[in-house]
């Protein structure tokens, strides 16, 4: 069998997998860059991050609003007894009470809300990078599953050809009948492997559809991600979403400490009103001021909690800074190792295909036993599977490196 047959079958599987229905072309997922752009409007995870950022923007706008005044109406000396049994001596007071925030509460509240908004926006950016990584892995996983399905189908074709050759030799008295039985058993195993590969492909495509939030069920992927040759990555990260998110969370936590400290200062409420004296047919102005006495609640617990949260956020920032460089170096090493392993796996696949071809020729000529042929076929299928696994591991390493450097993987612009 020619070693060129597998790439052709794999390419065909990426375009039109056997798991497709009649409307397969319309439900084939586009190439990864196009799918990522489509997912911007449909992916639940991205919608969640955007909604949280909008909520934080609303909270920031609300934080800058001053407290509302209170309009009051008081009626005194009415519906009583004696001289107050009717409304002749009524005193009516119309007043407005306005709270005055002291201690810089409004400024601290606004600052804390703006810091929360900045943190939500950075979290949304981090969510976009993480989503792009996960989508790339899901897409590559679906593509790999399709290639494994193509390998399994090739395995069935090869097993059928081996079984026919074994029966032919048995019919001519060159092999014992048990060899035909062994070949049929190998064919049954290959068919079972094909069924499992088909189920895996359908599962991978279902996960991809769920991740993108697509209303359609993808039944194939266009492919190409496993064979991609990405542009050289920058040596240093241009932006670390994880560190930026941790820093924004730290800043927001510090602003909340300032806010809780400002809340220890009591607020004043000033009032102004007009009082109407019914029996004297006269009016007079009414002024007042009030403030709570901080005898029991001085907001100490809230200040302590906010301070501890700020310390925890500082520790998380230090952890993110310490881990970022290690993650970047580890991902770069994984990429280099995956490239080397991919070359080796491709060479192994080529060698296994040639070995099977030679063993098949020798078996047909009666020079090698059936066991050698079955072993050579198993080695070929295993070598092709390892090549797919290696390409998938390479995609994961590239996606991890892009995340560590704050980039959307595979050259896609956010």
C-alpha angles and dihedrals in degrees: 000000000000118000088224092070095077098057089050092050092046092051091049091049091053090054101037116011119192089242091069125110127217092284095050098128092056091052099044111121111240124238115300098259091051093044091051091053091049091049091059088079100037111030111109092212093057092044089054093054092047092049092050090051091051090049090052090049089054091049090050091052091047093049092063093057119106119232116270122250120244121234114210136185120193126185117195137181096025137126093011133117135282111005090358097056092108136024098272094104098037119147113202122192124192111191143169120213118199121190114220115206112219134187095045094289096148094048092046092047092050092047092050092048092050090050090051089051091051090049092050091050092050090047088053090052090049089049090055092053093046092047092050090052093049092045090051090052092047091048093047090046091055091047091049091049090054091050091049088052090053089050090051091051090050087050090056091048091050092045091051091050091048091049091051091049091049092050090049092053091046091051089053092048094247095115134038116253090247089069091064089051090051091050091050090050089053089051091052090051091050091052091050090051089052091053091050091047091051091052090049091051093051091048093050092050092049090053091050091052092049093049093053093043090232117170089216124071109238113227097181142005126231089231132200098126094101090055097042120132105206124207116261110281120235115263093232129037114259091202135003111208091189093055092041090052092048091048092049090049089050092051092048091050091052091050089053089055089056090048094052091048091051090052090064089075111086118238125232127229117204122192136194127185150152123242122205120206106204100192093048096038089228140125134211137182121251124207129183145165130194138177134179118251110236094219100128110010115052095154092245094141093052091049091050092048093048091048092052091048090052090051090050091050090051090052092049089052091052090049092050091050092049094047099043098073092043091051092050094049093045092051092048090051091049091052092052092047092047092053091053093045091049092056090049093048092051091051089048091051092051092048092048091051091051092046091052091049092052094044091050091052091049092047092051087051091051095243098115131043125246091252090066091052093048091048092049091051092050090050091051094050091046092049091052091048091050090052090055091047090051093051090050091050089050091054090051092050092050092048092049091050091051091051092049088053094046094248135131103244127253098022097295115147116225 
